[in-house]
């Protein structure tokens, strides 16, 4: 059925026809299949890196490749691909990363000290222009690497054995200690032209999994007090009736939870508050949704089944007069709503609801279903949801509002992986077997729940 839809779409495009194709009814299974295909089909077949976006091709993203590695596990478990197909793709990806040149040169390398550059060229997989050596994006990549290391556990299968060996070596060579600043906090990155970035990873945001992996490293572990320093900057507040550690875009409440099941396990901070990070993300999602429903800035299209502010594409980066009122719009930006900051230009991203599926299954599914069936022709395509849309931004080119033409790898990943976690806890259960994740959690002071085992 899906192949006929694609062929019909191409036919009508070639003929210049504006005939609308029939809406395919929303289902979680259909969304998973299409979103998986983003990683399976658009990944480069020579270097096996995942493009940052598609169909606009710019560079590959190491974070998107991390999401892609975990997505292949979802593909296997849902029988979208065979285990051998997934294993071959994973091994090819890991071997390419392992063989990429590393070093302090400004070009011609893929990384340094085990870290990788944020974006890599589409052909050779080398540093793209002058992007930074990224700590968080390397962390997201390594989360995907470790998920494959623990999933492919067949003892007598040579491909799966090699996956474990290469994955382990990739993780062990990351010199987390080198990325730490003199104040004991990790830098966000490094440039060969000017050294370490002054910005640092202090809580609360998406970097929980990064700090935990760095603490669990057997080769370059960071200091025992790294987690307490992380927690020391937590801003706790109540926003739109929900109390949680504040961070405005929803991706910060989602990314680490893709790979770590925080239900029932507590660090010292959460023990004091009789809470856990899963409940914290539950409240953060409902807070974000409540803000959108209240819609204080009066953007078009916000309501109980159409919500979600996070980092995503946007229509344009400037102020425009809309219906007699000057409005500030943004292109790619981290949008969000919390007591510490509100960044809202009327742009909604499906990954906001999709990446929160385990926290708010009822609200997330209602939102995804409504957006799918209401905006199917403009927002949904062969790889699921396109990145974002804005119903307030209208002009001659966009009479019905702005709809993105691209899918983004780092926004597709949370939709697929969190939907799967909600259904079967796949990625969570895989990572519960990983010794480095367990070691990192315990060094950070997490206790209780599944860690008792």
C-alpha positions as CSV (number, residue, x, y, z in Angstrom):
1,X,0.0,0.0,0.0
2,X,2.7,2.4,1.0
3,X,4.7,1.9,-2.2
4,X,1.6,2.7,-4.3
5,X,1.1,5.9,-2.4
6,X,4.6,7.0,-3.1
7,X,4.3,6.1,-6.8
8,X,1.0,8.0,-7.1
9,X,2.6,11.0,-5.4
10,X,5.5,11.0,-7.9
11,X,3.1,10.7,-10.8
12,X,0.9,13.6,-9.7
13,X,4.1,15.7,-9.1
14,X,5.4,14.9,-12.6
15,X,2.0,15.9,-14.1
16,X,1.8,19.1,-12.1
17,X,-1.4,17.9,-10.5
18,X,-2.6,19.2,-7.2
19,X,-4.9,16.3,-6.6
20,X,-4.7,15.3,-2.9
21,X,-3.9,11.8,-2.0
22,X,-6.1,9.9,0.4
23,X,-5.3,10.3,4.1
24,X,-3.7,7.2,5.6
25,X,-5.3,6.6,9.0
26,X,-3.0,7.3,11.9
27,X,-1.7,4.4,14.0
28,X,1.4,4.0,16.2
29,X,2.5,1.2,14.0
30,X,2.3,3.3,10.8
31,X,4.2,6.1,12.5
32,X,6.9,3.8,13.7
33,X,7.4,2.2,10.3
34,X,7.7,5.4,8.4
35,X,9.9,7.0,11.0
36,X,12.2,4.0,11.0
37,X,12.5,4.3,7.2
38,X,14.1,7.7,7.7
39,X,17.1,6.1,9.2
40,X,17.1,3.0,7.1
41,X,16.6,4.7,3.7
42,X,18.4,8.1,4.0
43,X,21.6,6.9,5.7
44,X,24.5,7.0,3.3
45,X,25.3,3.6,1.9
46,X,29.1,4.3,1.8
47,X,29.9,5.9,5.1
48,X,26.6,4.8,6.9
49,X,26.2,8.2,8.6
50,X,22.7,9.6,9.1
51,X,22.0,13.0,7.4
52,X,21.2,15.9,9.6
53,X,18.1,16.6,7.5
54,X,16.3,15.3,4.4
55,X,15.5,16.0,1.5
56,X,17.7,19.0,2.0
57,X,21.1,17.4,2.2
58,X,23.8,19.5,4.0
59,X,25.9,17.2,6.2
60,X,25.6,14.2,8.5
61,X,25.0,14.6,12.2
62,X,26.8,12.3,14.7
63,X,23.8,12.7,17.1
64,X,21.5,11.6,14.3
65,X,23.8,8.6,13.7
66,X,23.5,7.7,17.4
67,X,19.7,7.8,17.1
68,X,20.0,5.7,14.0
69,X,22.0,3.0,15.7
70,X,19.3,2.5,18.3
71,X,16.6,2.8,15.6
72,X,18.0,-0.4,13.9
73,X,17.2,-2.3,17.1
74,X,13.6,-1.1,16.8
75,X,13.5,-2.2,13.2
76,X,14.6,-5.7,14.1
77,X,12.2,-6.1,17.0
78,X,9.3,-4.9,14.8
79,X,10.4,-7.1,11.9
80,X,10.9,-4.2,9.6
81,X,14.3,-5.7,8.9
82,X,16.0,-8.9,9.9
83,X,18.5,-9.2,12.7
84,X,21.3,-9.9,10.2
85,X,20.4,-6.9,8.2
86,X,20.5,-4.7,11.3
87,X,23.8,-6.2,12.5
88,X,25.5,-5.6,9.1
89,X,24.3,-2.0,9.1
90,X,25.5,-1.4,12.7
91,X,28.9,-3.0,12.1
92,X,29.4,-1.0,9.0
93,X,28.5,2.2,10.9
94,X,30.8,1.4,13.8
95,X,33.8,0.4,11.6
96,X,33.5,3.6,9.6
97,X,33.5,5.7,12.8
98,X,36.4,3.7,14.2
99,X,38.5,4.2,11.1
100,X,37.8,7.9,10.7
101,X,41.1,9.9,11.2
102,X,41.4,11.6,14.6
103,X,43.7,14.4,15.6
104,X,44.1,18.1,16.3
105,X,44.2,19.1,12.7
106,X,41.6,21.7,11.5
107,X,40.5,19.6,8.6
108,X,40.8,16.1,7.2
109,X,39.7,14.4,10.4
110,X,36.4,13.2,11.9
111,X,37.3,13.9,15.5
112,X,39.9,14.2,18.3
113,X,40.5,12.4,21.6
114,X,37.7,10.0,20.9
115,X,35.1,12.8,20.4
116,X,33.6,13.5,17.0
117,X,32.8,16.8,15.3
118,X,29.1,17.8,15.5
119,X,28.6,17.6,11.7
120,X,30.6,15.6,9.2
121,X,30.8,16.0,5.4
122,X,28.4,13.8,3.4
123,X,31.2,12.2,1.3
124,X,34.2,11.5,3.5
125,X,32.7,11.9,6.9
126,X,35.2,14.6,7.9
127,X,34.8,17.8,9.9
128,X,32.3,20.0,8.2
129,X,33.7,23.6,7.8
130,X,34.6,24.9,11.3
131,X,32.0,23.1,13.5
132,X,32.9,22.2,17.1
133,X,34.1,19.0,18.5
134,X,30.9,18.3,20.4
135,X,30.7,16.7,23.8
136,X,26.9,16.3,23.8
137,X,26.6,15.1,20.2
138,X,29.4,12.6,20.9
139,X,27.5,11.6,24.0
140,X,24.3,10.9,22.0
141,X,26.3,9.0,19.5
142,X,27.9,6.9,22.2
143,X,24.5,6.2,23.7
144,X,23.5,4.6,20.4
145,X,26.8,2.8,20.2
146,X,26.3,1.3,23.7
147,X,22.8,0.2,22.9
148,X,24.1,-1.9,20.0
149,X,26.9,-3.2,22.2
150,X,24.4,-4.6,24.6
151,X,21.7,-5.7,22.1
152,X,23.9,-7.8,19.8
153,X,24.9,-10.4,22.4
154,X,25.1,-13.7,20.4
155,X,28.2,-15.5,21.6
156,X,28.9,-17.5,18.5
157,X,28.0,-15.0,15.8
158,X,31.2,-13.4,14.4
159,X,29.4,-10.2,13.3
160,X,27.7,-9.6,16.6
161,X,31.0,-10.3,18.4
162,X,32.8,-7.7,16.3
163,X,30.0,-5.2,17.0
164,X,30.6,-5.6,20.7
165,X,34.4,-5.2,20.3
166,X,34.2,-2.1,18.1
167,X,31.5,-0.5,20.1
168,X,33.5,-1.1,23.3
169,X,36.6,0.4,21.8
170,X,34.8,3.5,20.5
171,X,33.4,4.2,23.9
172,X,36.6,3.5,25.8
173,X,38.7,5.9,23.6
174,X,36.6,8.9,24.4
175,X,38.8,11.0,26.8
176,X,36.1,12.6,28.9
177,X,38.6,13.9,31.3
178,X,40.2,16.1,28.6
179,X,36.8,17.8,28.0
180,X,36.5,18.8,31.7
181,X,37.2,22.4,32.6
182,X,39.3,23.5,35.6
183,X,36.1,24.1,37.6
184,X,35.2,20.4,37.3
185,X,32.4,20.9,34.8
186,X,32.4,19.6,31.2
187,X,32.8,22.0,28.3
188,X,30.3,21.9,25.5
189,X,33.1,21.5,23.0
190,X,36.4,22.4,21.4
191,X,37.7,24.1,18.3
192,X,41.2,23.4,17.0
193,X,41.4,27.1,16.0
194,X,40.7,28.5,19.5
195,X,40.4,25.7,22.1
196,X,37.6,24.8,24.5
197,X,34.2,26.5,24.4
198,X,33.4,28.5,27.5
199,X,29.9,27.3,27.7
200,X,29.6,24.3,30.0
201,X,27.2,21.5,30.9
202,X,25.5,22.5,34.1
203,X,22.0,21.1,34.9
204,X,19.3,20.8,33.9
205,X,19.1,19.9,30.3
206,X,19.7,17.0,27.8
207,X,23.2,16.1,29.0
208,X,22.3,13.7,31.9
209,X,23.2,10.7,29.8
210,X,26.4,12.4,28.8
211,X,27.5,12.9,32.4
212,X,26.5,9.4,33.4
213,X,28.5,7.8,30.5
214,X,31.5,10.0,31.4
215,X,31.3,8.8,35.0
216,X,31.0,5.2,34.0
217,X,34.0,5.2,31.7
218,X,36.6,2.5,32.7
219,X,39.3,4.4,30.8
220,X,38.8,8.2,31.3
221,X,36.2,8.6,34.1
222,X,35.4,12.1,35.3
223,X,35.5,13.1,39.0
224,X,33.2,11.7,41.7
225,X,31.7,15.1,42.3
226,X,30.7,15.7,38.7
227,X,27.1,14.8,39.4
228,X,26.7,16.9,42.4
229,X,28.1,19.9,40.4
230,X,25.5,19.1,37.7
231,X,22.7,19.1,40.2
232,X,23.8,22.2,42.0
233,X,22.4,24.5,39.3
234,X,18.9,23.0,39.1
235,X,16.2,25.6,38.9
236,X,13.1,24.1,40.5
237,X,9.8,25.9,40.1
238,X,6.1,25.6,39.3
239,X,5.0,26.7,35.8
240,X,1.4,26.4,34.7
241,X,0.5,24.4,37.8
242,X,3.2,21.8,37.3
243,X,6.3,21.7,39.5
244,X,9.6,20.3,38.0
245,X,13.2,21.1,37.4
246,X,12.9,23.9,34.8
247,X,14.2,23.7,31.2
248,X,12.1,25.2,28.5
249,X,12.4,23.1,25.3
250,X,11.1,19.6,25.7
251,X,14.0,17.8,24.1
252,X,16.0,18.5,27.3
253,X,13.4,16.4,29.2
254,X,13.5,13.6,26.6
255,X,16.9,12.8,25.2
256,X,18.5,11.1,28.2
257,X,15.3,9.2,28.9
258,X,15.5,7.5,25.5
259,X,18.4,5.4,26.8
260,X,18.0,5.4,30.6
261,X,14.9,4.3,32.5
262,X,14.7,6.8,35.3
263,X,11.5,5.3,36.8
264,X,11.9,4.6,40.5
265,X,15.7,5.3,40.6
266,X,16.8,8.3,42.5
267,X,19.9,10.4,43.0
268,X,20.4,12.4,46.2
269,X,18.5,15.4,44.8
270,X,15.4,13.3,43.9
271,X,15.5,11.5,47.2
272,X,15.2,14.8,49.0
273,X,12.2,15.7,46.8
274,X,10.7,12.2,47.0
275,X,10.6,12.3,43.2
276,X,12.4,10.8,40.1
277,X,13.4,12.1,36.7
278,X,10.7,10.3,34.9
279,X,8.0,12.0,36.9
280,X,9.9,15.3,36.4
281,X,9.6,14.9,32.6
282,X,6.0,13.9,33.0
283,X,5.3,17.2,34.7
284,X,7.5,19.2,32.3
285,X,5.5,17.8,29.4
286,X,2.2,18.7,30.9
287,X,3.5,22.1,31.8
288,X,4.6,22.7,28.2
289,X,1.2,21.5,27.0
290,X,-0.7,23.6,29.5
291,X,1.2,26.7,28.3
292,X,0.2,25.9,24.7
293,X,-3.4,25.4,25.6
294,X,-3.5,28.7,27.5
295,X,-1.8,30.3,24.5
296,X,-1.0,33.7,26.1
297,X,0.6,35.0,22.8
298,X,-2.5,34.1,20.8
299,X,-0.8,32.0,18.1
300,X,-3.1,30.2,15.6
301,X,-3.7,26.4,16.1
302,X,-2.7,25.9,19.7
303,X,-5.1,23.7,21.7
304,X,-5.3,20.6,23.8
305,X,-4.6,18.3,20.8
306,X,-2.1,20.5,19.1
307,X,0.9,21.5,21.2
308,X,4.6,21.0,21.8
309,X,7.5,23.5,21.9
310,X,11.0,22.2,21.5
311,X,14.1,22.7,19.2
312,X,13.0,22.6,15.6
313,X,13.0,24.3,12.2
314,X,11.0,27.5,11.8
315,X,9.7,29.7,9.0
316,X,12.1,32.7,9.1
317,X,14.4,34.6,11.4
318,X,12.9,38.1,11.6
319,X,9.9,40.2,12.6
320,X,6.9,40.3,10.3
321,X,3.6,42.1,10.5
322,X,0.8,39.6,10.7
323,X,-2.8,40.9,10.7
324,X,-1.7,44.3,12.0
325,X,0.6,42.9,14.7
326,X,4.4,42.7,14.6
327,X,5.4,39.1,15.3
328,X,8.9,37.7,15.9
329,X,9.6,34.4,14.0
330,X,12.7,32.2,14.1
331,X,14.3,29.6,11.8
332,X,16.0,26.8,13.6
333,X,15.8,27.5,17.3
334,X,15.2,25.9,20.7
335,X,11.6,26.8,21.4
336,X,10.1,26.2,24.8
337,X,8.2,27.4,27.8
338,X,9.3,27.4,31.5
339,X,9.6,29.8,34.4
340,X,13.2,30.5,33.4
341,X,12.4,31.4,29.8
342,X,9.7,31.4,27.1
343,X,10.7,31.2,23.4
344,X,7.5,30.9,21.4
345,X,6.9,32.0,17.8
346,X,3.8,29.8,17.0
347,X,5.9,26.9,15.7
348,X,4.8,23.4,16.8
349,X,7.1,20.3,16.3
350,X,5.6,16.8,16.3
351,X,8.7,15.5,18.1
352,X,7.7,17.4,21.2
353,X,4.6,15.2,21.8
354,X,6.2,12.1,20.2
355,X,9.4,12.2,22.3
356,X,7.3,12.5,25.4
357,X,5.2,9.4,24.6
358,X,6.1,7.4,27.7
359,X,5.5,10.4,30.0
360,X,2.1,11.4,28.6
361,X,0.9,8.5,26.4
362,X,-2.8,9.6,26.2
363,X,-2.0,13.3,25.5
364,X,0.8,12.5,23.1
365,X,-1.1,10.0,21.0
366,X,-4.1,12.4,20.8
367,X,-1.8,15.2,19.6
368,X,0.0,13.0,17.0
369,X,-3.2,11.6,15.7
370,X,-4.9,15.0,15.4
371,X,-1.9,16.6,13.6
372,X,-1.5,13.5,11.3
373,X,-5.1,13.5,10.2
374,X,-5.6,17.3,10.1
375,X,-2.4,18.3,8.2
376,X,-1.7,15.0,6.4
377,X,-1.0,16.5,3.0
378,X,1.4,19.2,4.3
379,X,2.9,17.6,7.4
380,X,3.2,13.9,6.8
381,X,5.3,12.1,4.2
382,X,7.0,8.8,3.5
383,X,9.2,9.2,6.6
384,X,6.4,10.2,9.0
385,X,6.1,13.7,10.4
386,X,8.1,16.5,8.8
387,X,9.9,18.6,11.3
388,X,7.5,21.5,12.2
389,X,4.8,23.8,11.2
390,X,3.5,27.3,12.0
391,X,-0.2,28.2,11.2
392,X,0.3,31.9,12.1
393,X,3.0,32.5,9.5
394,X,1.0,33.1,6.3
395,X,1.8,34.9,3.1
396,X,1.3,34.3,-0.7
397,X,3.7,31.4,-0.7
398,X,2.2,29.9,2.5
399,X,-1.6,30.8,2.4
400,X,-2.4,28.0,4.9
401,X,0.6,28.6,7.2
402,X,4.2,27.4,7.0
403,X,5.0,23.7,6.8
404,X,8.6,22.4,6.9
405,X,9.8,20.5,3.8
406,X,12.5,18.6,5.8
407,X,12.7,15.8,8.3
408,X,15.4,16.1,11.0
409,X,17.3,13.1,12.2
410,X,17.5,14.3,15.8
411,X,13.8,14.9,15.9
412,X,12.8,11.7,14.2
413,X,14.8,9.6,16.6
414,X,12.9,10.6,19.8
415,X,9.6,9.8,18.2
416,X,10.5,6.3,17.1
417,X,12.6,5.3,20.2
418,X,10.2,6.7,22.8
419,X,7.2,5.2,21.2
420,X,9.0,1.9,21.3
421,X,10.0,2.4,24.9
422,X,6.3,3.1,25.8
423,X,5.2,-0.1,24.1
424,X,7.9,-2.6,25.1
425,X,10.6,-0.7,27.0
426,X,13.1,-2.0,24.4
427,X,15.9,0.6,24.6
428,X,15.5,0.9,28.4
429,X,15.8,-2.9,28.9
430,X,18.8,-3.1,26.5
431,X,20.7,-0.4,28.4
432,X,19.9,-2.0,31.8
433,X,22.4,-4.7,30.7
434,X,25.2,-2.2,29.9
435,X,27.9,-2.2,32.5
436,X,29.0,1.3,31.7
437,X,25.6,2.8,32.2
438,X,25.1,1.0,35.4
439,X,28.5,2.1,36.7
440,X,27.8,5.7,35.8
441,X,24.4,5.7,37.5
442,X,25.9,4.2,40.7
443,X,28.8,6.6,40.8
444,X,26.3,9.4,40.4
445,X,24.5,8.2,43.5
446,X,21.4,6.6,41.9
447,X,19.8,3.9,44.0
448,X,16.6,1.9,44.2
449,X,14.2,0.6,41.5
450,X,15.8,-1.6,38.9
451,X,19.3,-0.7,40.1
452,X,18.7,-3.0,43.1
453,X,19.1,-5.9,40.8
